[in-house]
Amino acid sequence: MITNLLAHSREELDYVRAIRRELHRFPEVGTDLPRTRALVLRELAKLDLNVREDVGGGIVADLHGQKGSSRIALRADMDALPIQEESGLEFASEISGQGHMCGHDAHTAMLLGAARLACGRGRTSHAGIRFLFQPNEEFQPGGAKAMTEAGCLDGVSEVYGLHVWPGQPTGWFGTRQGPLMARPDVFSITLNGKGGHASAPHQCIDPILAGSHLVAALQGIVSRRVAPHERAVLSVTRFQAGSSYNIIPDTAFLQGTVRTLNESTGDLVQAEMQRLVSGLAASMNVRAELDYQRGYPVVVNDASSTDRAVKVLQGISDNVDAGIEPVMAGEDFSYYVNKVPGCFIFMGCGHCSEDGRGGLHNACFHLDEDCLTWGVAALAGLALQKA
């Protein structure tokens, strides 16, 4: 293992911070990331790496290890969110309606820093190292799916990734064996009734009334159909109907999300939702259609990879939690760990304000840039663990 890893990582802080701020100032969303890709390719070209510019839409760079050795992959996501930044930072987004409010700019900068550290110390790792720069983590079907289908993990024995985590102090790392992040499904329900004057509801078929009953009924799925030892979330987040106080509309529209930590529970919730929607249509004389879209698979950390990751992290920090509770957010890192063993890790980046502003996907998201040093050390340590 490379010695004094955190000290060496601190030497990269100015570089990593400058890269992060450049990315933060010019965020790009989804798969269309020309400026971000150009920056990553520019920096990789300075290193002794074998770079492939388009592997399923992403960038892959290899540092070769000893002949016949295994290869460890490290992943960073590059995309931003369609959100207007309100952080007030001097390097805030200059692109209207787009912002790095989930920390992917930091992930990309830290992986570039780790690549510099791995290449610049005059060392040959026992294992080869593959650096994965991925687009479109935020939106289905996710950039990881396309990259794995294009062979980004061919020849890879393990894969690791990390995500900044507001609310935990800089220097904190958290992970767990087994299910770590949920399958984030999306559903839409369209209810068609018969509109008319609000003063004559008996002449109408009210989709708002039907939708209200449905919202209440859906909450019973988790509490009454899912086993108590299983985790599941069903949230209706959108209810749209009507145009005026005196008109009963023809249509109501519901949308929301289901989060589960195993495939069978997700399948159960989907089936129960279909049963409820069909029953409501019959009982309230509306036409009801459920559109249910499965999200990314559950992120399941491999036990052996997690053990190795925890040992690496404990060599860097004395604040490592190896048994955190699962998180009901989703992550397309699941496609990687479905292909090869691996581990996903959360990394503290400073506390949010008491009102929650400054957290992930918040217009005021911010991080303590000192965390960049810890991220570079963690990624480099995971890559060099067998050196």
Order of alpha helices (4+ residues) and beta strands (2+ residues): alpha-alpha-alpha-beta-beta-beta-alpha-beta-alpha-beta-beta-beta-beta-beta-alpha-beta-beta-beta-alpha-beta-beta-alpha-beta-alpha-beta-alpha
